Amino acid sequence: MDSKKLTKDKFGGFVELLSKQKLYVPQMVGETLRFAPVSSKDEVDLVFSNTVVPPKSVLFPQTETLYEYEAGGTELIMPEEPEEKVLLGVRPCDARALTIVDKLFSWDIDDPYYVNKRENTTIIGLACQEPGINCFCTSLGGGPASTEGIDLLLTDLGEGYLLQPLTEKGEKLCQDAGELLVEAAGEDRQAAESLHQEAAEKIVRKIEVDTIPQKLEELWESPLWKNISDACLGCGACTFLCPTCHCFDIQDEMEGFEGRRCRVWDSCMFEEYTLHTSGHNPRPTRRERTRNRVNHKYSYFVKNFGTIACVGCGRCIDNCPVNIDILDILSQVVKEAI
Amino acid sequence: MVDLEKLKNVAKETVSREDVKYLVGWRQGTYGFRVSPHFMTKPEDADKLIFSPLCVNNLATYLTLAEKLPVPRGEEPDTRKVALMVKGCDSRAVVQQLIEKGIERDSVYVIGCPCQGVLDLEKVEEKFPGVQSPVDVQWGDDKFIINLPDGTQEVPREELLAQKCLNCRYPNPVISDVMLWEEVEAWGNGEYADVKELEAMDSQERWTFWQEKFASCIRCYACRNACPMCYCEDCVLDRLNPQWVFRSNNISENTVFHLARAFHLAGRCIECGECERVCPMGLPLMSLNRKLAKEVREKYAFEPGLDPESKPFQSSYRPDDQEDFIL
């Protein structure tokens, strides 16, 4: 299907159409921007850099009930089937990140909780025009208008949006939008193209990643890891806000006679993460934990799934309280003589 | 005034001492206005040291954060000192740790850096957005001198001063083994204007306010881990048996987490503001801590982190302590 155009006076109508399903858009929750359900069309404002919490939080929520039960009972109360969702305004890096998380949750067996939600969700991407200072998506095969993981890509042309349907879900949305849309003209497509180009040129941070997986294996015992992790506080800001981090813990929580089994985000930066019942911890210090975080993204995941589990969104850099900078680590890895 | 040459020389001498393990100071970060804690083990590392209005991190947290692994059989534990650079507020954390016997006096070598107030990262990044290359910032008379890639800017001090510094009464380290330069004059009066705003709300308004804040907490524990006074080896939040706080992220559990932390800090928080600074979700955590600090100061004329020989707040009972809140 060819590209369409949505003029901004029709945007309200488009949002209304999307609201027939459960619509999530970036919104201020407390003091930060994250994806949250829309309750009225007035809340939709697509002018933002990127959300602090990535959209993975909708498909892989921080706390998810797997089932509920009663003390002494034998019946499991399963959660309701997920409803159809639309995520509007997903940045291309975060959409790519979902394709990475997909690999994990459909690895040996499909994780029903994630996969069902994922299948029932339409991702409407929004091309970046003002990348952040720590963005480095172009080094990882992405870009400000990368299409991976996106069903329908929007580009803000000023007076309207260019809509590029990329999958059947995207095409269906365009069909449903019907008269709200017009056929995009050649100059609209050109305008979008040059906006994408301009945005890519604004990305200043770069890294050559080809040699990193191999290098990491060789640097296992390098003093680098101690030096990098000296300042680490061991908090979970980098991992919780990472769009590809997907580790979770499973907890049984009883309140009175009612219990639930739930999964919650976990972080390899926490001491508890690898702590054995015996008291032994195979990753006893922040050195091993930092080494694991980098290795998981740039080595283990590559071996298991053939792709680096980082999309260059820059959140871990932006949010580290002590300026531990993944690009700084990677450039040291690249430079390190073996 | 800041003397970088002296700072580097003292650092070189200090790490060369036989009784010093390593030194923790500050270095320029990898981008913009960020700095990073700098761990030095040899004199050459001193070249990277800085002391500027960007040095906001309270490094005292590293005294208790260092992991203590079991000493292999036949080896002696390393009992050498950790050398630490401190501003006035940071030094109070060292003193409070000494009061609580969290650390021993001869385990630390304190290098005092009298401070004229640090920058509020959020304010400066908002004023000068999109600055990628590392920026050098200096103190001027009543202003900050900011050397941006496209020229130098001077900004009045009040405009960019960190919240915790606006009302600072302890800009000079209250404990030190060596003081790097002359002390500065304190400017704050220690009033709690921000707390009074919250106190003016009725309880329903206040509950709504905090509910909204706690709901957005992601429980990354950056606040706890950055806090120099949160150094329990076995944190109540991590316990699994009994499990006092569920791992589920919801208003109820998040509220328990934040209130537990706040109460554990009553009479101990030295108001360095690190919890609030490191919070990726922008929670105003210092409002909780300052409310309790205010109560402790006004009701019991007690301030933590000033005299290493004093007793902790909870064990400093006096017969004339106020007790009108006891039913």
Contacts between the chains, C-beta under 8 A, distances in Angstrom:
chain1	res1	chain2	res2	distance
A	29	B	215	7.4
A	29	B	216	5.1
A	30	B	212	5.7
A	30	B	213	5.6
A	30	B	215	6.6
A	30	B	216	3.1
A	30	B	281	6.2
A	30	B	282	7.0
A	30	B	283	7.2
A	31	B	213	7.7
A	31	B	216	6.9
A	31	B	281	6.3
A	31	B	282	3.2
A	31	B	283	6.9
A	32	B	216	6.3
A	32	B	280	7.4
A	32	B	281	5.1
A	32	B	282	5.7
A	34	B	216	7.9
A	52	B	280	6.3
A	52	B	281	7.1
A	53	B	218	6.9
A	62	B	218	6.6
A	62	B	219	7.9
A	62	B	249	4.5
A	63	B	247	7.8
A	63	B	248	4.6
A	63	B	249	4.7
A	63	B	250	6.7
A	133	B	31	6.2
A	133	B	32	6.5
A	133	B	130	5.8
A	133	B	131	7.1
A	133	B	132	4.4
A	134	B	31	6.6
A	204	B	132	5.5
A	205	B	132	7.3
A	227	B	39	7.5
A	230	B	37	7.3
A	230	B	39	4.1
A	231	B	36	5.7
A	231	B	37	4.1
A	231	B	38	8.0
A	231	B	39	6.9
A	231	B	62	8.0
A	233	B	61	7.2
A	233	B	65	6.9
A	233	B	222	6.6
A	233	B	225	4.1
A	233	B	226	5.4
A	233	B	278	7.5
A	234	B	65	7.4
A	234	B	225	5.4
A	235	B	220	5.2
A	235	B	221	5.2
A	235	B	222	3.8
A	235	B	224	7.8
A	235	B	225	4.5
A	235	B	226	7.2
A	235	B	278	7.3
A	236	B	218	7.8
A	236	B	219	7.7
A	236	B	220	4.0
A	236	B	221	6.2
A	236	B	222	7.5
A	237	B	220	4.6
A	237	B	222	5.0
A	237	B	278	7.6
A	237	B	280	4.9
A	240	B	218	5.2
A	240	B	220	4.9
A	241	B	218	7.6
A	241	B	220	7.8
A	241	B	280	6.2
A	249	B	247	6.3
A	251	B	246	6.9
A	251	B	247	5.0
A	251	B	248	7.1
A	253	B	246	4.9
A	253	B	247	7.8
A	253	B	248	6.0
A	262	B	248	5.9
A	264	B	247	4.5
A	264	B	248	6.1
A	264	B	249	6.6
A	265	B	218	7.9
A	265	B	249	7.7
A	267	B	220	7.4
A	270	B	221	7.6
A	271	B	238	7.9
A	272	B	238	5.8
A	284	B	67	6.7
A	284	B	69	5.9
A	285	B	67	4.4
A	285	B	69	6.8
A	286	B	67	7.0
A	317	B	30	7.7
A	317	B	31	7.5
A	319	B	280	4.3
A	321	B	57	7.7
A	321	B	222	5.6
A	321	B	226	5.7
A	321	B	274	7.9
A	321	B	277	7.0
A	321	B	278	3.5
A	322	B	36	5.8
A	322	B	37	5.7
A	322	B	57	6.6
A	323	B	29	4.0
A	323	B	30	6.1
A	323	B	34	4.4
A	323	B	35	6.6
A	323	B	36	3.9
A	324	B	36	7.4
A	325	B	29	7.6
A	325	B	30	4.2
A	325	B	31	7.2
A	327	B	30	7.3
A	328	B	30	4.9
